[in-house]
């Protein structure tokens, strides 16, 4: 790849003077210009190489979170001497990377001084995230402890890297491939593509995060969220059955409300469209497995929260009741229950009001979260215990608890969607 232009080199060259906003903007702009000129599969490597050159780094790496959010995969390794490292999987729990992702703060570790009294090398780890979505970390090894300006520029580069990954993953499977530590089944592939691109959204006025722990033979769970000018929409669904058929049912019950919503339909009409899609699928001769009766169906919940008032409209299609954390205590909400999507004859869906106040945490869940015996395994206590955690961390704790309760072999998908409503 051609070297950077003279103007970009000047913008990227650190100065010894106190940094100012114009310098920082020029530096970051020059960095992004170089990255944008690279092919989508090389953009991260180019960013790593520029940081290597401009900060005299011994090594620069980008580590991306895996699909389960429990490990990192070293996607790129750019030593100063050149060379390519093989992908490396690192378990997160208890590591410095885990601390950085949880805190979302840059961490600097300085090595011991040499016998000659020279400062030891320093490791800088910065979170790569956007709107609360923990994409991974940027790791640099520097010859000595960095000054404040260098740390700030590393943090800026890490934030820019988040946008680089978000933009370029549309064009290549590189990032998706890196996040997979085992091969997905066809059903899992279908299910994964139904989920939001980002499992977490921190929008200031609210925070929403979801997690899905799939069973070995996919159980058809999905979650979704989206934002428009006036409202936040959430959905959680559970298709009956397992494997590809459950994934196909899930496709219908995710796609139909999205289609209706994008056409301007209200919550009730979205539910009706989901029902008709599943019922039509059944009419075509696609039936549920024998252990779920003869009728294909999907349970689910749809939620619309008005951003100005916090009023929450709710549709409950035969689904597990949600939990609400308020003032440190968890209670089960008991809304009216309508038939699951696909069950006929169907009298229709009632749009109810859900009591949501500033400071509440609302947790939607599938019945897989009630395994192994169909009862609460301590989830309410866990929700109370993790009340102060970011929803991104809380939902991971919930699904990890179900894994522990089932011996890491859940019989059904375990899915949870958590909404913090600060108001």
LOLUM-8694 format. One record per atom (N, C-alpha, C): x, y, z; residue in one letter. Coordinates in steps of 0.05 Angstrom, whole numbers, plus 5000, padded with zeros to 4 digits. Layout:
# LOLUM-8694
XYZa/...
# end
This chain:
# LOLUM-8694
501749765000x/500050005000x/501750255000x/501150464984x/502850704984x/502850835011x/505050975017x/505351105043x/503551345044x/503051445069x/501251675072x/502451925059x/500652105051x/501552355039x/502952525060x/504352735051x/505852905069x/503953035090x/501653135080x/499753265098x/498753065120x/498252825111x/497252625131x/499452545150x/501952525140x/504152465158x/504452675179x/504152935171x/504453155190x/502153145210x/499753075201x/497553055220x/497852835240x/499152615231x/499452375248x/501852395266x/503652585261x/506152595277x/505552725303x/506052585326x/505652705352x/507452945357x/506353145371x/507953375377x/508553375407x/510653525414x/511353545443x/509853765457x/508453925441x/506854145453x/504254025465x/503054185481x/500454095493x/498454045471x/497053835472x/495153765451x/492753965451x/491654025428x/489154185427x/487154035410x/484754145410x/482554005395x/483153985366x/484354195354x/484954195325x/487053975319x/489053955336x/491153755331x/489853475332x/488253435353x/486953165356x/485153105333x/483653305324x/481853255301x/483353195276x/485553335271x/487253285248x/488553015249x/489452935272x/490752675275x/488852455270x/486452475282x/484452265278x/483452265249x/483052495237x/482252515209x/484252385191x/486852435196x/488852315179x/488952005182x/488451915207x/488451625212x/486151495196x/483751615198x/481451505184x/481751515154x/483051725144x/483551745115x/485151505105x/487251435120x/488851205112x/487250945113x/485750915134x/484150675137x/482050645115x/480750865109x/478650855088x/479750785061x/482350845056x/483550795030x/484250495027x/484250355049x/485050065049x/482649895042x/483149655031x/480949465026x/479649385053x/477049315053x/475649245078x/477049035094x/478348845081x/479748635096x/482348725108x/483348955100x/485949055109x/485849295127x/483349405131x/483149655145x/484149645174x/483549425188x/484549405216x/487549375216x/488649225198x/491549195196x/492949455190x/491749625173x/492949885166x/492950065191x/490650065206x/490550225230x/492650135250x/492949875253x/495049775271x/497849855262x/498349845236x/500949915226x/501550215231x/499550385227x/499950675231x/500550725261x/499150605279x/499650635307x/502450535314x/503250315302x/505950205306x/508050415298x/507650535274x/509650725264x/509650985280x/507351085286x/507151355299x/507851345329x/507551125341x/507951115370x/510250925378x/511750845357x/514150675362x/513350425378x/511050315372x/510050085387x/511649835380x/512049675401x/513349415396x/511449225383x/508849245391x/506749075380x/504049215382x/502349165363x/499649275363x/497749045356x/495549005372x/493648795367x/490848895370x/489048785354x/486148825358x/484948555366x/483548545389x/482248305398x/479248345398x/477848175383x/474948205380x/473448005398x/471248085408x/469647905426x/468347685409x/468147445420x/466847225406x/463847255409x/462347085395x/459447105394x/458247085422x/459346925439x/458246895466x/459047115485x/460947285477x/461847505495x/463447405518x/464447165517x/465947055540x/468947025534x/469747095510x/472547065502x/473247275481x/475847315478x/476847485457x/478447325437x/478347405412x/479947275391x/481847485380x/484447425380x/486447615370x/486247615340x/484947825329x/484447835301x/486847925285x/488448105296x/490748205282x/493048245301x/495348175292x/497748215308x/499848345290x/500748585296x/502648725279x/505248785294x/507148605295x/509648655308x/511248865292x/512949015306x/514549215292x/516349085271x/517148835275x/518948705255x/517348585232x/514648595234x/513048475213x/512348195221x/510848055204x/510047785210x/507047765216x/506147525216x/503247475221x/502947255243x/501247315262x/500747125283x/498246965277x/498046725287x/495646565284x/493446665303x/490946635295x/488746725313x/488946595340x/488546755361x/488846655388x/486346715404x/485246515418x/482846555434x/483646585463x/482546785476x/483146845504x/480646855520x/480346685540x/478046705558x/478146965573x/475747095575x/475647365587x/475747365618x/474347175630x/473847185659x/476447215674x/476547425691x/478847465709x/481247595696x/481147665670x/483447775657x/483348085657x/485648205650x/485748495648x/483848595626x/483548425605x/481748505583x/478848525594x/478148335611x/475448345623x/475048595639x/477148685654x/476948935669x/476549175651x/477949175629x/477749405610x/474949415597x/473949175589x/471349175577x/469149245596x/469349155621x/467349225641x/467449515648x/469849625652x/470049905660x/469850105637x/470450005613x/470650175589x/472550415593x/474750355606x/476950545610x/479550435600x/481350615591x/483950525582x/485550445607x/487150235604x/488850135625x/491750135615x/493550235632x/496350245626x/497850095647x/499449895638x/501149735656x/504049775648x/505649865668x/508549925663x/510249705675x/512049595659x/513849385668x/515949485687x/517349305700x/519549375718x/521849505704x/523349665718x/525649795706x/527849585701x/529449645682x/531749465676x/533949505696x/535949335695x/538249365713x/539749625709x/539649725684x/540949975678x/539350215687x/536950165698x/535250385708x/533350495687x/533350385663x/531450485643x/528650385649x/526750545640x/523950465645x/523250225629x/521650045641x/520849805627x/518749865606x/518049665589x/515949705569x/513249735583x/511449855568x/508749905578x/506649775559x/504549665572x/502349555556x/499949735560x/498749815538x/496349985538x/494049825526x/491849805540x/489449665531x/487049855531x/485849895508x/483650085506x/481149945496x/478850015506x/476349885497x/475549975469x/474749795453x/473649855426x/470649815428x/469250025429x/466350015435x/464950245422x/462350205417x/460650425407x/457850395420x/457050605433x/454350615446x/453950375464x/456050305479x/455850095499x/456349815488x/456449785462x/456949525450x/459949465451x/460749265466x/463549195470x/464449025447x/465849155428x/466749015404x/469348865409x/471048975426x/473548845433x/475449035447x/478048995444x/480049175456x/482349215436x/483649445439x/486049505424x/488349495444x/490449335437x/492649295455x/495249375442x/496849545455x/499449635446x/501549585467x/503849495458x/506249485475x/508149695466x/508749885485x/510450115479x/513150075493x/515250205483x/517950185496x/517950295524x/516350495530x/516250615557x/513450715563x/513050805587x/510350905595x/509551135577x/507151145567x/506251355550x/505451605566x/505651835553x/504652085566x/501652105561x/500552315573x/497652345572x/496552365543x/498052525527x/497152555499x/497152295484x/499152125488x/499251875475x/496951695483x/496351695509x/494151535519x/491451625507x/491151895505x/488752005494x/488451925465x/490651925450x/490551855422x/490051555418x/491051395435x/490451115434x/487451065439x/486351215458x/483451185464x/481851275439x/482751495426x/481351595402x/481551385380x/483851275377x/484251065356x/482450825361x/482150745386x/480450515393x/477550575387x/476750825392x/473950895386x/473550905356x/475551005341x/475351005312x/475350725301x/476850545314x/476850265306x/474150135307x/472550215327x/469850115330x/468250175304x/468450425295x/467050505271x/468150355246x/470750315246x/472050175224x/470849885222x/470549755244x/469549485244x/466549485236x/465049665248x/462149685242x/461649725212x/463249905200x/462849965172x/463749735154x/466149635160x/467349435141x/466249155144x/464849085166x/463848815168x/461448775149x/460448995137x/458448955117x/459548835091x/462148855087x/463348775062x/465048515063x/465448415087x/467248185090x/466348005113x/466947745111x/466347565133x/468647545153x/470747705149x/473147685166x/472447715195x/470847925202x/470247975230x/468347765241x/466447685225x/464647475234x/466047205238x/467847145219x/469446895222x/471046895248x/472147125254x/473947145277x/472347105303x/469847175303x/468247155328x/467246875333x/467646685314x/466646415317x/468846225325x/468546115349x/470545925358x/469845645351x/467245595344x/466345335334x/464545385310x/464245195293x/462545225270x/459645215278x/458045405267x/455145415272x/453745215254x/451545105265x/449744945249x/448145125231x/446745015211x/445045175194x/442945325210x/441645185229x/439645315245x/440845545261x/443245505272x/444545715288x/445245955270x/446145895245x/446746105226x/444346285220x/442046155216x/439546295210x/438846465235x/438946335258x/438146475283x/439946725288x/442546685284x/444446905289x/443947145271x/443247095246x/442747315228x/440147465234x/438447355250x/435947495258x/436447695280x/438547665295x/439047835318x/440148105309x/439948305327x/441048575320x/444148555316x/445148735299x/448048745295x/449548795321x/448448965338x/449549025364x/447648935385x/448648775404x/447048675426x/446448885448x/447949105447x/447649315467x/447349585454x/445649755465x/445350025456x/445050215480x/447050385484x/446950585505x/446250855492x/443750935493x/442851165479x/442651415497x/443751395521x/443551625539x/441051625556x/438751645542x/436151645557x/435351365566x/436551165554x/436050885562x/438350715553x/438550475565x/440450275557x/439050015553x/439549875530x/438249615526x/440549415518x/440349175528x/442248965522x/440848695522x/441748525503x/440648255501x/442748045501x/442047805507x/443847575507x/442247325500x/443447155485x/442246895477x/444246675480x/443546475497x/445146245500x/443746015487x/444645925463x/443045735448x/443345445459x/441245295455x/441445005461x/443044875439x/443844625443x/445344475422x/443744455396x/441144385399x/439344395376x/437544635379x/438144835363x/437045105366x/434045105372x/433245275392x/430545275401x/428745495391x/429845665373x/428145865359x/427746125374x/429446185393x/429246445408x/430446675391x/429246905394x/430347155382x/429847385400x/431347595397x/430647855409x/431348075388x/430048305391x/430448515372x/429948785386x/431148995376x/430449265385x/431049455363x/429649685363x/430249895344x/429150155356x/430150375345x/429550645355x/428550815332x/426350965337x/425651175318x/425651445332x/424651645319x/424751915332x/423251925358x/421151775360x/419251805383x/419251575402x/420251345394x/419851105411x/422050895408x/422350735428x/424050495427x/422250245425x/422950065406x/421449825403x/423149585411x/421949405426x/423249155434x/421548915427x/422748695421x/421248445418x/422948205428x/421548005438x/422747755447x/420947535438x/421947335424x/420147115414x/421446845419x/419746645419x/420646365423x/418946185405x/420246095384x/418845915365x/418845635376x/416545495374x/416345225383x/418045035366x/419144835378x/420644635363x/423644695366x/425144555349x/428044575350x/429244565322x/431744635320x/433344625296x/432244805274x/432444715249x/431844885226x/428944985226x/427044805233x/424244895232x/423745125252x/424945105276x/424645325295x/425945575285x/428145555271x/429545785260x/427845915238x/426545745222x/424845855200x/422446005212x/421145885232x/418946025246x/419946285258x/422246285270x/423346525282x/423746745260x/424646655237x/424946845215x/422346995208x/420246845207x/417646965202x/416747165223x/417147085249x/416047245270x/417947485277x/420347485267x/422047725268x/421547905244x/421447785220x/421147935196x/418548075193x/416347945201x/413648075197x/413248325214x/413948325240x/413648575255x/415548795245x/417948715237x/419748915226x/418549045201x/417448875183x/416148975159x/413849165165x/412149075184x/409849245191x/410649505204x/412649485222x/413549725235x/414749925215x/416249825196x/417550005177x/415550125157x/413150005156x/410950115140x/409250315157x/409950355182x/408550545199x/406250425215x/406150155216x/403950025232x/404550045262x/402350045277x/402550055306x/403149775318x/403349765344x/404149525358x/402149295353x/399549355354x/397549155350x/397649035322x/398049205302x/398149115275x/400648945270x/402849015284x/405248855282x/404748575292x/403348555315x/402748295326x/400948135307x/398948265296x/397148125277x/398648025253x/400548185243x/402148095220x/403847845227x/404947845251x/406547615260x/404847375262x/402447405272x/400547175274x/399847065247x/399147245228x/398347155201x/400647005187x/403147115191x/405446985178x/405846695188x/405646655214x/406046395226x/403746205218x/401246315219x/398946155212x/399046075182x/399846245165x/400146185136x/402245965132x/404445985147x/406545785146x/405445515153x/403745505174x/402545245182x/400545145161x/399145335149x/397145255128x/398545125104x/401145185100x/402545075077x/403544795083x/402744685107x/403544415113x/405944385131x/406944615141x/409244605160x/408144585188x/408444365201x/407344325227x/409544305248x/408744345273x/410644325295x/411244035301x/413443975314x/414143705322x/411943585340x/411843325342x/409843185358x/409843275387x/412243335397x/412343395426x/411243675431x/410543835410x/409344095414x/406544105402x/405343885397x/402743885385x/402943915355x/400643935342x/400543935312x/400544215300x/400544425317x/400344695306x/402844845310x/403944955289x/406345125290x/405545385305x/407145465324x/406445715338x/409045835350x/408746085357x/411046235369x/409946405391x/411146395415x/410446585436x/412246825434x/411247045445x/412947285443x/411747525457x/413347735458x/412447985470x/413548215453x/411848415449x/412548655434x/412248895453x/414049085452x/414049305471x/414749565455x/413249775461x/413850045450x/413950235473x/416250375477x/416550565498x/416850845486x/414951025493x/415051295483x/417451445496x/419151565480x/421551695491x/420951945508x/418752085501x/418152335516x/416752285542x/415052085544x/413452045568x/414251785583x/415551595569x/416151345582x/413851145582x/411651225569x/409351045569x/410050795553x/409550565564x/410250305551x/407750155543x/407450115517x/405349945506x/406449665502x/404749465507x/405749195509x/403748995497x/404748805482x/403148575472x/404448315483x/402848145495x/403847895505x/402547665492x/403947525474x/402847305458x/403647045471x/402346975493x/402746715507x/405446675518x/406746885526x/409646865534x/410046885564x/412446815572x/413246825600x/413047115610x/411947155634x/411647425644x/414347555650x/414547815645x/417047965649x/417548015679x/420048095685x/420748165712x/421648465712x/421048595734x/421748885736x/423248925763x/425449055761x/427049135784x/426449425790x/425349475814x/424649745822x/425349785852x/426949985857x/427750045885x/429149805898x/430749655882x/432249435893x/430849175895x/428249165888x/426648925891x/425548835864x/425548575859x/424548455834x/421648365838x/419948425820x/417248325820x/416448225792x/414748025791x/413847925766x/411448085757x/411548185733x/409248325722x/407248125710x/404648175713x/402647985705x/400748115685x/401548155661x/399748265641x/397848055630x/395848155616x/393947965603x/395347795582x/394447555579x/395747365560x/393947315536x/394947365513x/393547295488x/394847045476x/393546925456x/394546675444x/397246725431x/398946515430x/401446535415x/400846595385x/402846705372x/402646755343x/402346485329x/400346475311x/399946225295x/397646055305x/396746095330x/394545935341x/391946035330x/390345865318x/387745935307x/385545765318x/383045865321x/382346145315x/383446325336x/383846585329x/385246775346x/383547025348x/382647105372x/380947335375x/382447605371x/385047595369x/386547845366x/388347905389x/389748125388x/391848195408x/391148465420x/391248475447x/390648715462x/393248865468x/393249125462x/395449295468x/395049405496x/396749315515x/396449385543x/398549595551x/398149715574x/400049905585x/401749745606x/404349805604x/406149675623x/407349895641x/407249855667x/408150055686x/411250065686x/412250275674x/415150325672x/415750605681x/417450625702x/418050885714x/421050935713x/421851195715x/424751255716x/426151105738x/428450985731x/429950825750x/429350525749x/427350445733x/426650165731x/428650005713x/428849755718x/430149565700x/428149355693x/427549325667x/425649135658x/427148905644x/426348655652x/427648415641x/425648245627x/425848205601x/424248025586x/425847765582x/424547535584x/426047285583x/424447065569x/425746865559x/424346625548x/424346405569x/422746205564x/422445985584x/425045835588x/426945855569x/429545725573x/431045845597x/430346085605x/431546205629x/430446095655x/428445915652x/427345795676x/428145505679x/430145425663x/431245155665x/432745125691x/433344875700x/432644625686x/429844515694x/428544635713x/426044505723x/423544685718x/423844875700x/421545045694x/420945245716x/422745285735x/422345465757x/424645665759x/424245875774x/426346075778x/428645945794x/431045935782x/433345805794x/434946005812x/433746235818x/435146445832x/435546685815x/434146705792x/434546935774x/433747195788x/431547195803x/430747445816x/432847545835x/434047365850x/436247455868x/438647565852x/439147435830x/441447525813x/440847795801x/438447845793x/437648105782x/438048325804x/437248265828x/437648455850x/440548495856x/442048275856x/444948295862x/446448465842x/445648445816x/447048585795x/445648845787x/444148955806x/442549205800x/444349435790x/446749455801x/448449675794x/450249625769x/449949385757x/451649315734x/450449435709x/452149485690x/451249565663x/449549335652x/447449395638x/445749175626x/447448975609x/449449075596x/451148895580x/452448675597x/453348755621x/454548565639x/452348395653x/450148525659x/448048385674x/446848145658x/446348195632x/445147975616x/447147745613x/449647805611x/451747585610x/451647425636x/451347565658x/451147425684x/448747245685x/446447335674x/444047175675x/444346915659x/445446945634x/445746705617x/447946515628x/450046635640x/452146465652x/450946305675x/449146425690x/447846285712x/446246045702x/444846085679x/443245855669x/445145635659x/447445705648x/449345505640x/450245345664x/450845485685x/451745345710x/449445165720x/447045255719x/444745095729x/444144855713x/444944855687x/444344635669x/446844465663x/449044515677x/451444375671x/452544425643x/452144675634x/453044765607x/451844605585x/449344505589x/447944355568x/444944425570x/444244675564x/441344755566x/439644605546x/437344525555x/435444375537x/434044555518x/434044815523x/432645005507x/434245265505x/433845425485x/435145685483x/434445845508x/436345985519x/435946165541x/436546455532x/434446625532x/434746885521x/433547095540x/434947325541x/434047535559x/434647805546x/432847995551x/433048265541x/432648455565x/434548625569x/434548805593x/434349095585x/432449235596x/432149525590x/432449685616x/434349865616x/434650055638x/433250325629x/431450415645x/430050665638x/430650885659x/432851025655x/433551235674x/431551465674x/430351505650x/428251715648x/429551985643x/
# end
